């Protein structure tokens, strides 16, 4: 069916448009890297990560509920609409929560839901920002000690930080593809539309397209609205986020890159003793995290009902 393919493609595009900010947004916000360069690097490395390590997460999400081609398409469209709404509002929300919420809505309507698998996913969601926060709080003083001992001149410092941001950004993009391609490809695979390699390749390609065409809108949100980051702090944030997300990719649970990066930002703030964390922005982002799965769940359930209406004359 063309519906799940179009729905999955739209979902992948929406994911790329929103989540690119989590790996290169801090670098762009600190003006250490141009947006165009960041978008191309992000697209290439996330596609590689999707193809090489995207299978584990696909198996997890595919097992939450039984999917047909129709329900896969409905879930994809519900999740993508939710993500698009949040992107227009310039909020870096959780794509994983949108997808799981959409799958949950379908599962409830069908009366089939793997609660054990859902509990595993939710537990990892909770652990994601906490783990990234702790990792960033440890990394910041450790790397700062090494950095300060180098005693580099201003130009060499600039070159070193720019190189570091590119390296951790590429690694973060790889981790993003490896972890989050499941949000798109599990719907293709669950609906029996294609084999795993085709699903990860198409899913990764759609995410990359979203990065290249529409990711600039949320690039500044994390770097400017939660806490003001310098280039060194940006490097620590992306490194902590990338490691955290990659770990969960190996575990096989798609998690939120937005939760990981916000946790890392808070960890840096704690390490710096900063008082510039903007609680209002954190409250709004937290509200987005709560609303995202709820909205996606309601939308997918609504679409399921509409798709199964029968006219009685």
C-alpha positions as CSV (number, residue, x, y, z in Angstrom):
1,X,0.0,0.0,0.0
2,X,1.1,3.5,-0.7
3,X,-0.3,4.9,2.6
4,X,2.3,3.4,4.9
5,X,5.1,4.3,2.6
6,X,4.0,7.9,2.4
7,X,3.3,8.0,6.1
8,X,6.7,6.6,7.0
9,X,8.5,8.9,4.6
10,X,6.7,11.9,6.2
11,X,7.6,10.7,9.6
12,X,11.2,10.3,8.7
13,X,11.3,13.8,7.2
14,X,9.7,15.2,10.4
15,X,12.2,13.3,12.6
16,X,15.2,14.8,10.6
17,X,13.7,18.3,10.7
18,X,13.4,18.2,14.5
19,X,16.3,16.0,15.7
20,X,19.2,17.4,13.8
21,X,19.3,20.2,16.4
22,X,20.3,17.7,19.0
23,X,23.7,16.9,17.4
24,X,24.7,20.0,15.6
25,X,22.4,22.6,17.1
26,X,24.8,23.7,19.8
27,X,27.7,24.0,17.3
28,X,25.6,26.1,14.9
29,X,24.2,28.2,17.8
30,X,27.7,28.9,19.0
31,X,28.7,29.9,15.5
32,X,31.5,27.4,15.3
33,X,29.9,25.7,12.3
34,X,27.7,26.8,9.4
35,X,24.3,25.3,9.1
36,X,24.9,24.0,5.6
37,X,28.0,22.1,6.6
38,X,26.3,20.7,9.7
39,X,23.3,19.5,7.7
40,X,25.4,17.6,5.1
41,X,27.6,16.0,7.7
42,X,24.6,15.0,9.8
43,X,22.7,13.5,6.9
44,X,25.7,11.3,5.8
45,X,26.6,10.0,9.2
46,X,23.0,9.3,10.3
47,X,22.4,7.3,7.2
48,X,25.5,5.2,7.9
49,X,24.4,4.6,11.5
50,X,20.9,3.7,10.4
51,X,22.1,1.0,8.0
52,X,24.8,-0.4,10.2
53,X,23.1,-0.5,13.6
54,X,19.4,0.3,13.2
55,X,18.1,-3.3,13.3
56,X,18.0,-3.8,17.1
57,X,15.6,-0.9,17.8
58,X,13.4,-2.0,14.9
59,X,12.8,-5.4,16.5
60,X,11.8,-3.7,19.8
61,X,9.2,-1.4,18.4
62,X,7.9,-4.0,15.9
63,X,7.1,-6.2,18.9
64,X,4.9,-3.7,20.8
65,X,1.8,-4.6,18.8
66,X,0.8,-6.5,15.6
67,X,0.9,-4.2,12.5
68,X,-0.7,-4.4,9.1
69,X,0.1,-2.2,6.2
70,X,-2.9,0.0,7.0
71,X,-2.2,0.4,10.8
72,X,1.5,1.1,10.1
73,X,0.5,3.9,7.8
74,X,-2.0,5.3,10.3
75,X,0.6,5.2,13.1
76,X,3.2,6.9,10.9
77,X,0.9,9.7,9.9
78,X,-0.2,10.3,13.5
79,X,3.3,10.4,14.8
80,X,4.5,12.7,12.0
81,X,1.7,15.1,12.5
82,X,2.5,15.3,16.2
83,X,6.2,15.9,15.5
84,X,5.4,18.6,12.8
85,X,3.1,20.5,15.3
86,X,5.9,20.5,17.9
87,X,8.5,21.5,15.2
88,X,6.3,24.5,14.1
89,X,6.2,25.5,17.8
90,X,10.1,25.2,17.8
91,X,10.1,22.7,20.6
92,X,12.8,19.9,20.4
93,X,10.5,17.0,21.4
94,X,10.8,13.2,21.5
95,X,10.3,11.5,18.2
96,X,10.4,8.1,20.0
97,X,7.6,9.1,22.3
98,X,5.5,10.2,19.3
99,X,6.0,6.9,17.5
100,X,5.4,4.8,20.6
101,X,2.4,6.9,21.4
102,X,1.0,6.3,17.9
103,X,1.7,2.5,18.2
104,X,0.1,2.5,21.6
105,X,-3.1,4.0,20.1
106,X,-3.3,1.3,17.5
107,X,-2.6,-1.4,20.0
108,X,-5.3,-0.2,22.3
109,X,-7.9,-0.1,19.5
110,X,-6.8,-3.6,18.4
111,X,-6.7,-5.0,21.9
112,X,-3.2,-6.1,21.4
113,X,-0.3,-4.5,23.3
114,X,3.0,-5.9,24.6
115,X,3.1,-4.3,28.0
116,X,6.5,-5.9,28.9
117,X,8.1,-4.3,25.9
118,X,6.4,-1.0,26.6
119,X,7.7,-1.0,30.2
120,X,11.2,-1.5,28.9
121,X,10.9,1.4,26.5
122,X,9.5,3.8,29.2
123,X,12.2,2.8,31.7
124,X,14.9,3.7,29.1
125,X,13.1,7.0,28.5
126,X,13.4,7.9,32.2
127,X,17.1,6.8,32.2
128,X,18.0,8.8,29.2
129,X,18.1,12.4,30.5
130,X,19.5,11.2,33.9
131,X,22.3,9.3,32.3
132,X,23.2,12.1,29.9
133,X,23.2,14.6,32.8
134,X,25.5,12.5,34.9
135,X,27.9,11.8,32.0
136,X,28.0,15.5,31.1
137,X,28.7,16.6,34.7
138,X,31.6,14.1,34.8
139,X,33.0,14.9,31.3
140,X,33.0,18.7,31.7
141,X,35.6,19.0,34.5
142,X,37.6,16.1,33.1
143,X,37.9,17.6,29.6
144,X,38.3,21.1,31.0
145,X,41.3,20.0,33.0
146,X,43.0,18.5,29.9
147,X,42.0,21.5,27.7
148,X,43.4,24.1,30.2
149,X,46.7,22.3,30.5
150,X,47.2,22.6,26.7
151,X,47.7,26.3,27.1
152,X,46.8,27.0,23.4
153,X,46.6,30.4,21.8
154,X,43.3,31.9,20.7
155,X,43.5,30.7,17.1
156,X,44.5,27.2,18.0
157,X,41.8,27.0,20.6
158,X,39.3,28.0,18.0
159,X,40.6,25.4,15.6
160,X,40.6,22.6,18.2
161,X,37.1,23.4,19.4
162,X,35.7,23.5,15.8
163,X,37.4,20.2,15.0
164,X,36.0,18.7,18.3
165,X,32.5,19.9,17.5
166,X,32.7,18.3,14.0
167,X,33.9,15.0,15.4
168,X,31.3,14.7,18.2
169,X,28.6,16.0,15.8
170,X,29.4,13.3,13.3
171,X,29.4,10.7,16.1
172,X,26.1,12.1,17.4
173,X,24.6,11.9,13.9
174,X,25.7,8.2,13.6
175,X,24.1,7.5,17.0
176,X,21.0,9.3,16.0
177,X,20.6,7.2,12.8
178,X,21.4,3.9,14.7
179,X,18.9,4.7,17.4
180,X,16.1,6.6,15.9
181,X,15.7,5.0,12.4
182,X,13.7,2.4,14.2
183,X,11.0,5.0,14.8
184,X,10.5,5.1,11.0
185,X,11.6,1.7,9.8
186,X,9.7,-0.4,12.4
187,X,6.5,0.7,10.8
188,X,7.6,-0.5,7.4
189,X,8.9,-3.8,8.7
190,X,5.9,-4.3,11.0
191,X,3.6,-3.9,8.1
192,X,5.5,-6.4,6.1
193,X,6.3,-3.9,3.4
194,X,10.0,-4.5,3.0
195,X,13.0,-6.4,4.4
196,X,15.1,-4.9,7.2
197,X,17.9,-3.5,5.0
198,X,15.4,-1.8,2.7
199,X,13.5,-0.4,5.7
200,X,16.6,1.0,7.4
201,X,17.9,2.5,4.1
202,X,14.6,4.2,3.2
203,X,14.1,5.3,6.8
204,X,17.6,6.8,7.0
205,X,17.2,8.5,3.7
206,X,13.9,10.2,4.7
207,X,15.5,11.4,8.0
208,X,18.4,12.8,6.1
209,X,16.0,14.6,3.7
210,X,14.4,16.3,6.7
211,X,17.7,17.4,8.0
212,X,18.7,19.0,4.7
213,X,15.4,20.7,4.0
214,X,13.8,21.9,7.3
215,X,16.0,21.4,10.3
216,X,17.1,25.0,10.7
217,X,13.9,26.1,12.6
218,X,14.8,24.3,15.8
219,X,18.6,24.5,15.6
220,X,18.8,27.4,18.0
221,X,16.3,26.2,20.6
222,X,18.6,24.0,22.7
223,X,21.7,26.2,22.4
224,X,20.1,29.5,23.2
225,X,16.8,29.1,25.1
226,X,17.7,26.6,27.8
227,X,21.2,27.7,28.8
228,X,23.8,29.9,27.0
229,X,26.6,27.6,25.7
230,X,30.1,28.4,24.7
231,X,31.9,26.2,22.2
232,X,33.6,24.0,24.8
233,X,30.3,23.4,26.7
234,X,28.6,22.6,23.4
235,X,31.3,20.0,22.7
236,X,30.6,18.3,26.1
237,X,26.9,18.4,25.6
238,X,26.9,16.7,22.2
239,X,29.5,14.1,23.4
240,X,27.4,13.2,26.4
241,X,24.2,13.0,24.3
242,X,25.9,10.9,21.6
243,X,27.3,8.4,24.0
244,X,24.0,8.0,25.8
245,X,22.0,7.6,22.6
246,X,24.5,5.1,21.1
247,X,24.4,3.0,24.3
248,X,20.6,2.7,24.0
249,X,21.0,1.9,20.2
250,X,23.1,-1.1,21.2
251,X,20.5,-2.1,23.9
252,X,17.9,-1.9,21.2
253,X,15.6,0.8,22.6
254,X,14.9,4.0,20.6
255,X,15.1,6.9,23.0
256,X,14.7,10.6,22.8
257,X,17.7,12.6,21.6
258,X,16.0,15.7,22.9
259,X,15.8,14.3,26.4
260,X,19.5,13.2,26.2
261,X,20.7,16.7,25.1
262,X,18.6,18.5,27.6
263,X,20.0,16.2,30.3
264,X,23.5,16.9,29.1
265,X,22.8,20.7,29.1
266,X,21.7,20.5,32.7
267,X,24.8,18.4,33.6
268,X,27.0,21.1,32.1
269,X,25.1,23.7,34.0
270,X,25.6,21.8,37.3
271,X,29.3,21.3,36.6
272,X,29.7,25.0,35.8
273,X,27.7,26.1,38.8
274,X,25.6,28.1,36.3
275,X,22.5,30.0,37.3
276,X,21.5,30.7,33.7
277,X,19.3,27.7,33.2
278,X,16.0,29.0,32.1
279,X,13.3,27.2,34.0
280,X,10.5,28.5,31.9
281,X,12.0,26.9,28.8
282,X,12.6,23.7,30.6
283,X,8.9,23.7,31.7
284,X,7.7,24.2,28.2
285,X,10.0,21.4,26.8
286,X,8.8,19.1,29.6
287,X,5.2,19.8,28.7
288,X,6.0,18.9,25.2
289,X,7.5,15.5,26.4
290,X,4.2,14.8,28.2
291,X,1.9,15.9,25.5
292,X,3.7,14.3,22.6
293,X,2.8,10.6,23.3
294,X,-0.7,11.5,24.4
295,X,-1.4,13.5,21.2
296,X,0.1,10.8,19.0
297,X,-1.9,8.1,20.8
298,X,-5.2,10.0,20.4
299,X,-4.5,10.8,16.7
300,X,-3.7,7.2,15.8
301,X,-6.7,5.9,17.6
302,X,-8.9,8.5,15.8
303,X,-7.4,7.6,12.4
304,X,-8.0,3.9,13.2
305,X,-11.7,4.6,13.9
306,X,-12.1,6.6,10.8
307,X,-10.4,4.0,8.7
308,X,-12.8,1.3,10.0
309,X,-16.0,3.2,9.6
310,X,-18.6,1.4,7.5
311,X,-21.5,3.1,5.8
312,X,-24.8,1.6,6.5
313,X,-27.5,2.7,4.0
